[in-house]
């Protein structure tokens, strides 16, 4: 293990146990696990309380790290930088960007995090986006998980990126999500993307509705209402 701690943050992802083990093998030491915390903002804040070092790796429960990733080459965050995000490959539409990617983050930044729909966009300080790809975001583990990924991401992109992404780039990514056709449950990701854009248009009249994007119970109920009670684990 390097001089950084590491946390694997999972909720209900079917492959979480194996991906946690993969992360530990690649980073070369113990990766702490935070599991099943309700509320995304609360879960991220709790990550700051389970580490001992100021800077630590943070991986979501559906992140499959590239086994060639070398943590020993990672430079610490510079002063004023709260988080670095490595790219991840999207398995259903071919996009490669920060969505679902590995993060190096400051414990103090999480403790001072403000309010944003895309939770980590509310960190104080600057955010760096590394050009290197660190793995695959394996969100397509079930019909529900694929739908949820498309729904949340495209609702936030349609609303307007809180990371300062140009509108044209956001539109291109939404279009790619809606055309998802590769990999398992790609059609569910595409459906989620379309429904996320529709939700964003409706919620524009009542911005507080966007907070529902971080409510796992509401997301499950919305999926079930639209698509039936399909198997969560595939």
C-alpha positions, 0 to 999 in steps of 0.5 A: 500500500502507498502512503494513502488510505483507501475506502470502498463505498458500496450500497447494494451492488451485486458485485461489490464483494469481488470488486472490493477484493480486486481493489485490495489486490491492486492497491496492495493493502487493506481497503476499508469498506463502508456499506449500506449507508442510506443517503449519498451525501451522508455516505461520502461524509462518513468516508472521512471518518473511517480513514486515518490519513488526510488524502485517500483513495475512494472507489464506488461499489461498482468500480472495477480497477485496472489491475495495471494501475500503479498506486506508487506512481500517484502524486499527492494532491497539491495545496488547494486541490480537494479531489483528483478523478481518474477516468473510467470506461463506460461498458454500455456506450463507450464513453470514457470520462470521470463518471464512476472513476477512482478518486483521490480525495481530502478528508478535510474537504469531505468534512467541509462539503457543501450542498450539490445534487452531484454530491462531490461537486460541492467540495471546497477547492479545485477538482482535478481530472486526470487523463489516465483511465483507471478502470471500468465503472461496472454499474450494469450489474442488473436492470435496476442498477443500469437504469439508475446509472443512466437516469441519475447521470443524464438528469444531472447533465440535462440540468447542467453540469455542476463540474463546469462541463461545457453544454455541448459536451454534456449534450454529447454525453447524454446522447451517447447514454441514450444510444447505449447498446453494448454490454449487459442491460444496455437497454435499461441504461438507455431507458434510464437516460431518456427518463432522466432527461424527462425528469430534469425538464419536469424538475426544472419547475421545482428544483428541490425535486433534484434531491431525489436523485440521491434517495435510493428508495425513491429511485427503486420505486420510480424504476419499479413503477416504470419497468416492473419489479425486475430482478435487482441482481440480474 
